[in-house]
Amino acid sequence: MMKNEFRSKRRYTVLTLILLITVTAIAGAILFKLQFDYLTRPEDVEIDKTYDRYYAFISESEDTVFWQEVYESVKKEGEEHNICVEDFASEMGSRYTAAERTRLAVWSDVDGIIAEGSSSALKSALIEADEAGIPVVLVGNDNTEVPRKSFVGVSRYDMGLLYARQIAGLSKKLLNDRDSVNVMILNGAEESGAAQDLLINTIYESLTNDADLTGRIYFNTREIQTAGSFAAQEAVMDLLLESEAEGEVPDILVAFSGDITNSSYQALIDLNLIGRCNIIGYYISDTIRDAIENENIYATIMTDADTMGKSAFSALEEYTESGYVSEYFAVDAYVLTKDSLAEETVGDEE
């Protein structure tokens, strides 16, 4: 009798514990949802305003000025069409990766996703978005393994030709007083993939086929980690210190992102290598502009963030409205040098 009573009490205790755990889990989920909705709401939009659609903007390079400009362009287009575009869960800071924020966007049942990035984790999350019926438009970095509806960006082949022309021009100037030129290409680990391989191979092939450079130009591609604060700068610094110790400081550094360009320039300043090593970079900022005007950076490749943002929004809207969209929207790239910046300044004065 006592044994049965003990079993009954134990069963009651277990059921009570299960009930408490269930209630706690539900309460926790509700609290998380309320906090998530609060943190991810558009700060500059009236909470009770009704929109026709809700799009999420996801970037693996969210801290860069360029991608913030792309987002602002998409957001502005959305406002003109009564569509809310949000830099999704950016207020939650570094607690969530781009892949995790994408999954949160899927959970929130957004109407579309505009994404930048090429990591395997983000690819997996974007596949989940497509499986959930959420259309995806990729910008900047294409990934054919993602069932995206469209890609908006610069042809890696065309960009490779632009880089090759600048490298060739600078190399020929340097060869006036030396026998050979060493070029170090800095490739972000997060940017690797078929598109990036095409960019680098185009540079190699273009310069290899230049008779004036045959046997006089040497390449070295180094992959560096760029995720995290100051990671790129530390990586470039380590590479340059290693090269200096071996007596092989590169004559030209080639960078494919604004972060790596800025980091390379700062590393040259810190190591007193300005003048010994030249930079052909990407993007424009006040720092890069000043460096070009002072001939501390030879040239930079630039794409129009506003055009990229508008095209990405148009692609997503076109698919949402009609169910069809062009697979590829081309965005032009161009070169900024000291001469072109001077012409730009003269044009502004006129």
N, C-alpha and C positions, 0 to 999 in steps of 0.2 A: 504493500500500500504506500509506504513511504517512498519506495523506489519509483513508483508511478507518479507520485506527487512531485518528486525531484525532477523527473523527466519533463513533467508538465511545466514546472517553473523554468527549467532550462530552455524549453522550447519558447516559452513566453519571452524570456530574456533575449534570445536570438532574434525573434520576430521584431521585438522592440528596437534592437540595434539596427536591423535591416531598415526598419521604418525611419529611424533617425538619420541613417546614412542617406537614404533616398531623398528625404526632405531637405537635408543639407546640400546634396548635389543639385537638386532643383533650384533651391534658393541661390546657390552659387552661380548657376547658369543664368538665372534671371538677373542677378547683380552684374555679372560679366556683360550680359547683353545690354543692360542699361548704361554701363560704363563705356562699352564699345560704341554704342549709338551716340553717346555724348561726345566722346573723343574724336569720332570720325565725322561728325556733322560739319558741313562747310561753315567756317567761322563768319564769313562775310555775307551770308545769305540768311534771310528771314526764315526761322524754323518752320513757320506755318505756311510758307509759300509752296505752291504746287507746281511741279515740273512735269513736262511731257515724258522725259526719260532721265535716267541716272547713269552716267558713265564713270568708270574708274580709270585713273591714270596711274600706272605702276612703272617705276624706274629703278633699276639696280644702281644707277648712278645719280640718285636723288640729290646728293649734296652739290653737284656741279652746277655752275651758273647756266651753262648751255641748256641742260635738261629742265631747269626751272623756267627758262625762257620758252621752251617748247610747251611746257605745261600751261604757262600763262596764255600762250596763243590759243591752245585748245580750249581752255576755260573761257576766254573771251568769245570765241566762236559759239560755244555752248550758250552763253548768256544771251547772245543775239537770236538764238533759236529756242529759247525757253527750255534749255537742257542743262542739268546740273552736271558739271565735270569736276571731280574731286581728286586731288593728289592723295590717293586712298590711304587712310590710316597713318599719314605722315606725322600727325601729332603724337603718335605713339612711339616716335623716335626709333632708336636702335633695338628696341625690344622685339621687333618683328622684321624678318627679312622680306625681300621683294616677293619671294615665293609664298611666304606665310600671309602677306598682305593680299596676295592674289586669291588665296583660299578663303580669306575673310570676305573678300569681295564676292566670291561665288556664294558663300554662305548668306551674304546680304542680298543675293539675287539682283545684282546690278544688271542693267540692260546692255552693257557692252564694256569691253576693256581695251584700252590703248596701252601697250607695254613696250618697254625698252629693256633689253638685256639678253644675254645668251647663255646663262648658266644652265646646267642640267636640272637643277632644282626648280628654276623658274619655268623651264620647258615642261616639266612634269605638271606643275600647277596650271599652266595655260592649257594643257591637254584636258585637265579636269574641268576647266572653264568651258571648253568647247563641248565636252560630253554633257555638261549641264545646260547646253543650249545657249550659252553666252558667246556672242561673236567677239573675236579677237583681231585687232589690227596691230601689227608690229611696226615699230619705228626705229630707225638707226641701225639696228643689228637684226638681220634676217635669220630665220631658222626654219628651214624647210621641213624639219621633223615636227614642228608645231602646226596643227591644222588651222592656221590663221586664215582670215578672209582676204587680207591684203597686206602688203609691205610698203612702207613709205620711207625712202632713204636715198642715199647716193650710191650709184653703182660702184662697187669696190674696184672694178677694173678701171673706170674713169678716174677714181681717186688715186689709184696706183700710178696712173700716167701723170697726174699732177705732181705727186711726190717725186716721181722719177725725173721729171723736167727740172724741178728745183734742186734735187741732189746733183744732177748732171751739171747744171749751171754753176753751182757753188764749187763742185769738185774741179771743174776746169779752171776756175779762178785760183784755187789752192795749188793746182799742179804747175802753176807758173814758177813756184819757188820750192817745189818738193817733187820727189820721184813717185810717190803713191799717196793714196787717200784711204783712210780707214773709216768705215761707216758702221755705227752701231744702231741697230733698229730696236727700239724698246716696245715690246708688245705686252699689253696688260694680260695677266693670266685669265681674267674674267672675259676677255675679248676673243679668246681663241675659238676656232671653228672654221668651217669651210670658207665662209665669206672673208674672214681675216687671212686665211691662207692664200686666197685669190689676190688680195691686196698686196701681200708681201711678194708673191710670185711675179706679179705684174711689174713691181719695182725691179726685182732681180733681172727679169728677162729684158726689160727696156734698157737697163744700164749695161747689161752684158753685150747687147747688140750695138752699143755705141762704140764705133771704131776708135774714137779719141780716148776712150777710157779702158780699152782692152788691156788687161795685164797690169793696170795701174790703180784699180779700185777694188777694195776688199770689204766684204760684208760680215757682220756678226750680229745675229738676232738673239736677243736675250728676253726671256719672259719674266716679268716681274709681278709681284703681288701688289694690288692697288686697293684692296678692301681694307677699310679701317683708317682712322685718323693718322695722317703723316706716313702711311705705309709706302706710298709711291716715292715720297721724298727720301725715306730711309733706304729703300731698295736702290734708287738711282745713286745715292751717296755711296753705298757699299760697292756698287759696280765701278764707279769712278775711282774710288780708293784702291780697289783691286787692280784696275787698269794702270793707275799711276805707279803703284808699287812694281808692276811688271814693265814700266816704261812704255806702255802702249795706250796712252790716253787717246780716245777716238777723235778724229778730226771733225766728224759730223755725228750728232745725235739726232735720230728721227723719232718723233713721238706721234702717236695716233689719237691722243685724247688731250683735253684741256688740262686735266689733273697732272698727267705725266709731263706735259710741256712746262707747266708752272713749276713742278717739282724739279725738273731737269735744270731749269734756269736758276732756281734757288740753290741747287747743289753746286752749280758752277760758281756762283757767288761765294758760297761758304768755303769752297776748296780753292778759291782764287784761280779758277781755270777759264775765266772770261778772256776771250782772245785766242786761247789755245784750242778750244772746242766750240764748234758752232751748232746751233739748233735749228732744225726744220720741224715745226710743230703743228699743232692743231688748235683751232678756236682762237678767239680774240677776247682779251680782258684788258683792263687798264694797265696791268703789269706787263702783259705780253706786248701791248701797243707801245709802251714806253721803251721796252727792250728792243723792239724792231727799229724804232726811231733812233735809238742810240747805237744801232748795229750790233747789239748783243744777241739778238735772235735774227737769223737770216731771213726767214719767211714762215708764214703759218697758213695752213689750209683752213678754209672757212665754209660752213654751210649755213643756210638761212634758217634759223630756229623758227621764225614766224611762219615761213612757208611750210616747213615740216609740220608744225602744229595744225595749221589750217587744212593741209592735205590729209592728215590723219583723221581729223574730225569729219571731213567730207567723205572719206572712205567708209568710216563707220556709219555715218548717216545714210549713205547711198545703199549700203548693204541692209541696214535696218528697214529702210523704206521700200526697197525693191526685191531684196533677197539676192541681188547680184552686185558685184563690184569688180573693178579692174584688179588683177592680181598684184600689180606693181605700179606705184606712183613715184616717178623720178624727181629728186630734188637736186638742183645744181650745186656744185662746189666751186670755189674760186680761191685764188691765191692773194694774200696780202704781203707786200714787201714794203721797204722804206719808200720806194718810189710811188707805189700805189697809194700809200697812206698820205704822202705829200700831195698827190693829185686830189685825194679826197678832201684834204684840208683847204686847198685852193678852191675847190668846188663849193665848199660850205661858205667860204668868205664871199664868193660871188653871189 
